[in-house]
Amino acid sequence: MSPKEKQARETVITFLMKQLNISRKQSITNMKELEEFGLIVFDSDGNFGIKGA
């Protein structure tokens, strides 16, 4: 995992924590689920995409 990808992931984790008022552990779990279902993707340049409905 590149430093930029790591930073992007941390940004999403922090966003989820604040917006959903959940713990860091819950936020990481939620993000992993989003990735597993292909709803969010990260690349090594620190970019991420969200699949819309």
Protein Blocks (a to p, Z undefined) as FASTA:
>chain_A
ZZklmmmmmmmmmmmmmmnopafklmmmmmmmmmmnopaccdfkopacdddZZ
